[in-house]
Amino acid sequence: MPSLVVRNIDEAIINALKQRAMEHHRSAEAEHRAILAEALLKPPRKSFAEAIATIPNVGIDADFQRVNGEIHAADVFN
């Protein structure tokens, strides 16, 4: 398996890595691998436009018209 060497890392980052590793009950090296996998291998997030496109069509705007500033839920399905 290939290795990765990272040089010139700020000591605060090293300390944070060691702390996080301790919290997860693993070595700093294992924590480093987990962070890299989480950052690089997770599925891509949907764009805002893609998320909006998945919202189902539930009616026309008039179905949800406000009356005196309130939405009357009982009237929505009439």
Chimera marker file (.cmm) of the C-alpha trace (Angstrom):
<marker_set name="trace">
<marker id="1" x="0.000" y="0.000" z="0.000" r="1" g="1" b="0" radius="0.5"/>
<marker id="2" x="1.405" y="3.452" z="-0.859" r="1" g="1" b="0" radius="0.5"/>
<marker id="3" x="2.528" y="5.849" z="1.845" r="1" g="1" b="0" radius="0.5"/>
<marker id="4" x="2.014" y="9.578" z="2.207" r="1" g="1" b="0" radius="0.5"/>
<marker id="5" x="4.433" y="11.943" z="3.919" r="1" g="1" b="0" radius="0.5"/>
<marker id="6" x="3.205" y="15.402" z="4.868" r="1" g="1" b="0" radius="0.5"/>
<marker id="7" x="5.871" y="17.912" z="5.869" r="1" g="1" b="0" radius="0.5"/>
<marker id="8" x="5.823" y="21.328" z="7.536" r="1" g="1" b="0" radius="0.5"/>
<marker id="9" x="2.582" y="20.888" z="9.464" r="1" g="1" b="0" radius="0.5"/>
<marker id="10" x="1.828" y="23.446" z="12.139" r="1" g="1" b="0" radius="0.5"/>
<marker id="11" x="2.171" y="22.049" z="15.649" r="1" g="1" b="0" radius="0.5"/>
<marker id="12" x="-1.403" y="23.132" z="16.476" r="1" g="1" b="0" radius="0.5"/>
<marker id="13" x="-2.668" y="20.870" z="13.684" r="1" g="1" b="0" radius="0.5"/>
<marker id="14" x="-0.611" y="17.951" z="14.983" r="1" g="1" b="0" radius="0.5"/>
<marker id="15" x="-1.972" y="18.484" z="18.494" r="1" g="1" b="0" radius="0.5"/>
<marker id="16" x="-5.549" y="18.688" z="17.178" r="1" g="1" b="0" radius="0.5"/>
<marker id="17" x="-5.009" y="15.466" z="15.208" r="1" g="1" b="0" radius="0.5"/>
<marker id="18" x="-3.681" y="13.682" z="18.290" r="1" g="1" b="0" radius="0.5"/>
<marker id="19" x="-6.599" y="14.946" z="20.380" r="1" g="1" b="0" radius="0.5"/>
<marker id="20" x="-9.147" y="13.829" z="17.786" r="1" g="1" b="0" radius="0.5"/>
<marker id="21" x="-7.430" y="10.447" z="17.498" r="1" g="1" b="0" radius="0.5"/>
<marker id="22" x="-7.587" y="10.005" z="21.259" r="1" g="1" b="0" radius="0.5"/>
<marker id="23" x="-11.314" y="10.870" z="21.246" r="1" g="1" b="0" radius="0.5"/>
<marker id="24" x="-11.921" y="8.208" z="18.579" r="1" g="1" b="0" radius="0.5"/>
<marker id="25" x="-9.705" y="5.631" z="20.333" r="1" g="1" b="0" radius="0.5"/>
<marker id="26" x="-7.249" y="5.222" z="17.489" r="1" g="1" b="0" radius="0.5"/>
<marker id="27" x="-3.706" y="6.204" z="16.570" r="1" g="1" b="0" radius="0.5"/>
<marker id="28" x="-2.875" y="9.549" z="14.989" r="1" g="1" b="0" radius="0.5"/>
<marker id="29" x="-1.988" y="7.697" z="11.792" r="1" g="1" b="0" radius="0.5"/>
<marker id="30" x="-5.356" y="5.901" z="11.724" r="1" g="1" b="0" radius="0.5"/>
<marker id="31" x="-7.122" y="9.194" z="12.423" r="1" g="1" b="0" radius="0.5"/>
<marker id="32" x="-5.224" y="10.825" z="9.578" r="1" g="1" b="0" radius="0.5"/>
<marker id="33" x="-6.370" y="8.040" z="7.227" r="1" g="1" b="0" radius="0.5"/>
<marker id="34" x="-9.968" y="8.428" z="8.429" r="1" g="1" b="0" radius="0.5"/>
<marker id="35" x="-9.910" y="12.203" z="7.866" r="1" g="1" b="0" radius="0.5"/>
<marker id="36" x="-8.506" y="11.783" z="4.361" r="1" g="1" b="0" radius="0.5"/>
<marker id="37" x="-11.084" y="9.119" z="3.478" r="1" g="1" b="0" radius="0.5"/>
<marker id="38" x="-13.948" y="11.223" z="4.860" r="1" g="1" b="0" radius="0.5"/>
<marker id="39" x="-12.827" y="14.314" z="2.965" r="1" g="1" b="0" radius="0.5"/>
<marker id="40" x="-11.979" y="12.654" z="-0.337" r="1" g="1" b="0" radius="0.5"/>
<marker id="41" x="-14.223" y="9.614" z="-0.736" r="1" g="1" b="0" radius="0.5"/>
<marker id="42" x="-17.651" y="10.852" z="0.345" r="1" g="1" b="0" radius="0.5"/>
<marker id="43" x="-20.243" y="11.162" z="-2.412" r="1" g="1" b="0" radius="0.5"/>
<marker id="44" x="-20.497" y="14.611" z="-3.992" r="1" g="1" b="0" radius="0.5"/>
<marker id="45" x="-23.148" y="16.912" z="-2.565" r="1" g="1" b="0" radius="0.5"/>
<marker id="46" x="-26.068" y="18.000" z="-4.695" r="1" g="1" b="0" radius="0.5"/>
<marker id="47" x="-26.038" y="21.551" z="-5.933" r="1" g="1" b="0" radius="0.5"/>
<marker id="48" x="-28.817" y="23.849" z="-4.738" r="1" g="1" b="0" radius="0.5"/>
<marker id="49" x="-30.458" y="23.607" z="-8.172" r="1" g="1" b="0" radius="0.5"/>
<marker id="50" x="-30.373" y="19.776" z="-8.031" r="1" g="1" b="0" radius="0.5"/>
<marker id="51" x="-31.901" y="19.782" z="-4.539" r="1" g="1" b="0" radius="0.5"/>
<marker id="52" x="-34.693" y="22.148" z="-5.634" r="1" g="1" b="0" radius="0.5"/>
<marker id="53" x="-35.374" y="19.994" z="-8.702" r="1" g="1" b="0" radius="0.5"/>
<marker id="54" x="-36.106" y="16.975" z="-6.471" r="1" g="1" b="0" radius="0.5"/>
<marker id="55" x="-38.908" y="18.741" z="-4.563" r="1" g="1" b="0" radius="0.5"/>
<marker id="56" x="-42.213" y="17.213" z="-5.728" r="1" g="1" b="0" radius="0.5"/>
<marker id="57" x="-44.901" y="19.304" z="-7.361" r="1" g="1" b="0" radius="0.5"/>
<marker id="58" x="-47.642" y="19.632" z="-4.737" r="1" g="1" b="0" radius="0.5"/>
<marker id="59" x="-50.020" y="22.039" z="-6.428" r="1" g="1" b="0" radius="0.5"/>
<marker id="60" x="-50.266" y="25.555" z="-7.702" r="1" g="1" b="0" radius="0.5"/>
<marker id="61" x="-49.484" y="28.651" z="-5.681" r="1" g="1" b="0" radius="0.5"/>
<marker id="62" x="-53.167" y="29.536" z="-5.382" r="1" g="1" b="0" radius="0.5"/>
<marker id="63" x="-53.691" y="26.342" z="-3.379" r="1" g="1" b="0" radius="0.5"/>
<marker id="64" x="-51.514" y="27.873" z="-0.676" r="1" g="1" b="0" radius="0.5"/>
<marker id="65" x="-52.724" y="31.435" z="-0.827" r="1" g="1" b="0" radius="0.5"/>
<marker id="66" x="-52.578" y="33.345" z="2.451" r="1" g="1" b="0" radius="0.5"/>
<marker id="67" x="-55.803" y="34.746" z="3.839" r="1" g="1" b="0" radius="0.5"/>
<marker id="68" x="-55.280" y="37.698" z="6.179" r="1" g="1" b="0" radius="0.5"/>
<marker id="69" x="-51.627" y="36.705" z="6.573" r="1" g="1" b="0" radius="0.5"/>
<marker id="70" x="-52.439" y="33.119" z="7.629" r="1" g="1" b="0" radius="0.5"/>
<marker id="71" x="-52.506" y="29.827" z="5.803" r="1" g="1" b="0" radius="0.5"/>
<marker id="72" x="-55.648" y="27.820" z="6.512" r="1" g="1" b="0" radius="0.5"/>
<marker id="73" x="-54.590" y="24.196" z="6.393" r="1" g="1" b="0" radius="0.5"/>
<marker id="74" x="-58.193" y="22.963" z="6.189" r="1" g="1" b="0" radius="0.5"/>
<marker id="75" x="-58.689" y="24.939" z="2.976" r="1" g="1" b="0" radius="0.5"/>
<marker id="76" x="-55.622" y="23.547" z="1.250" r="1" g="1" b="0" radius="0.5"/>
<marker id="77" x="-57.273" y="20.317" z="0.134" r="1" g="1" b="0" radius="0.5"/>
<marker id="78" x="-60.718" y="21.725" z="-0.729" r="1" g="1" b="0" radius="0.5"/>
<link id1="1" id2="2" r="1" g="1" b="0" radius="0.2"/>
<link id1="2" id2="3" r="1" g="1" b="0" radius="0.2"/>
<link id1="3" id2="4" r="1" g="1" b="0" radius="0.2"/>
<link id1="4" id2="5" r="1" g="1" b="0" radius="0.2"/>
<link id1="5" id2="6" r="1" g="1" b="0" radius="0.2"/>
<link id1="6" id2="7" r="1" g="1" b="0" radius="0.2"/>
<link id1="7" id2="8" r="1" g="1" b="0" radius="0.2"/>
<link id1="8" id2="9" r="1" g="1" b="0" radius="0.2"/>
<link id1="9" id2="10" r="1" g="1" b="0" radius="0.2"/>
<link id1="10" id2="11" r="1" g="1" b="0" radius="0.2"/>
<link id1="11" id2="12" r="1" g="1" b="0" radius="0.2"/>
<link id1="12" id2="13" r="1" g="1" b="0" radius="0.2"/>
<link id1="13" id2="14" r="1" g="1" b="0" radius="0.2"/>
<link id1="14" id2="15" r="1" g="1" b="0" radius="0.2"/>
<link id1="15" id2="16" r="1" g="1" b="0" radius="0.2"/>
<link id1="16" id2="17" r="1" g="1" b="0" radius="0.2"/>
<link id1="17" id2="18" r="1" g="1" b="0" radius="0.2"/>
<link id1="18" id2="19" r="1" g="1" b="0" radius="0.2"/>
<link id1="19" id2="20" r="1" g="1" b="0" radius="0.2"/>
<link id1="20" id2="21" r="1" g="1" b="0" radius="0.2"/>
<link id1="21" id2="22" r="1" g="1" b="0" radius="0.2"/>
<link id1="22" id2="23" r="1" g="1" b="0" radius="0.2"/>
<link id1="23" id2="24" r="1" g="1" b="0" radius="0.2"/>
<link id1="24" id2="25" r="1" g="1" b="0" radius="0.2"/>
<link id1="25" id2="26" r="1" g="1" b="0" radius="0.2"/>
<link id1="26" id2="27" r="1" g="1" b="0" radius="0.2"/>
<link id1="27" id2="28" r="1" g="1" b="0" radius="0.2"/>
<link id1="28" id2="29" r="1" g="1" b="0" radius="0.2"/>
<link id1="29" id2="30" r="1" g="1" b="0" radius="0.2"/>
<link id1="30" id2="31" r="1" g="1" b="0" radius="0.2"/>
<link id1="31" id2="32" r="1" g="1" b="0" radius="0.2"/>
<link id1="32" id2="33" r="1" g="1" b="0" radius="0.2"/>
<link id1="33" id2="34" r="1" g="1" b="0" radius="0.2"/>
<link id1="34" id2="35" r="1" g="1" b="0" radius="0.2"/>
<link id1="35" id2="36" r="1" g="1" b="0" radius="0.2"/>
<link id1="36" id2="37" r="1" g="1" b="0" radius="0.2"/>
<link id1="37" id2="38" r="1" g="1" b="0" radius="0.2"/>
<link id1="38" id2="39" r="1" g="1" b="0" radius="0.2"/>
<link id1="39" id2="40" r="1" g="1" b="0" radius="0.2"/>
<link id1="40" id2="41" r="1" g="1" b="0" radius="0.2"/>
<link id1="41" id2="42" r="1" g="1" b="0" radius="0.2"/>
<link id1="42" id2="43" r="1" g="1" b="0" radius="0.2"/>
<link id1="43" id2="44" r="1" g="1" b="0" radius="0.2"/>
<link id1="44" id2="45" r="1" g="1" b="0" radius="0.2"/>
<link id1="45" id2="46" r="1" g="1" b="0" radius="0.2"/>
<link id1="46" id2="47" r="1" g="1" b="0" radius="0.2"/>
<link id1="47" id2="48" r="1" g="1" b="0" radius="0.2"/>
<link id1="48" id2="49" r="1" g="1" b="0" radius="0.2"/>
<link id1="49" id2="50" r="1" g="1" b="0" radius="0.2"/>
<link id1="50" id2="51" r="1" g="1" b="0" radius="0.2"/>
<link id1="51" id2="52" r="1" g="1" b="0" radius="0.2"/>
<link id1="52" id2="53" r="1" g="1" b="0" radius="0.2"/>
<link id1="53" id2="54" r="1" g="1" b="0" radius="0.2"/>
<link id1="54" id2="55" r="1" g="1" b="0" radius="0.2"/>
<link id1="55" id2="56" r="1" g="1" b="0" radius="0.2"/>
<link id1="56" id2="57" r="1" g="1" b="0" radius="0.2"/>
<link id1="57" id2="58" r="1" g="1" b="0" radius="0.2"/>
<link id1="58" id2="59" r="1" g="1" b="0" radius="0.2"/>
<link id1="59" id2="60" r="1" g="1" b="0" radius="0.2"/>
<link id1="60" id2="61" r="1" g="1" b="0" radius="0.2"/>
<link id1="61" id2="62" r="1" g="1" b="0" radius="0.2"/>
<link id1="62" id2="63" r="1" g="1" b="0" radius="0.2"/>
<link id1="63" id2="64" r="1" g="1" b="0" radius="0.2"/>
<link id1="64" id2="65" r="1" g="1" b="0" radius="0.2"/>
<link id1="65" id2="66" r="1" g="1" b="0" radius="0.2"/>
<link id1="66" id2="67" r="1" g="1" b="0" radius="0.2"/>
<link id1="67" id2="68" r="1" g="1" b="0" radius="0.2"/>
<link id1="68" id2="69" r="1" g="1" b="0" radius="0.2"/>
<link id1="69" id2="70" r="1" g="1" b="0" radius="0.2"/>
<link id1="70" id2="71" r="1" g="1" b="0" radius="0.2"/>
<link id1="71" id2="72" r="1" g="1" b="0" radius="0.2"/>
<link id1="72" id2="73" r="1" g="1" b="0" radius="0.2"/>
<link id1="73" id2="74" r="1" g="1" b="0" radius="0.2"/>
<link id1="74" id2="75" r="1" g="1" b="0" radius="0.2"/>
<link id1="75" id2="76" r="1" g="1" b="0" radius="0.2"/>
<link id1="76" id2="77" r="1" g="1" b="0" radius="0.2"/>
<link id1="77" id2="78" r="1" g="1" b="0" radius="0.2"/>
</marker_set>
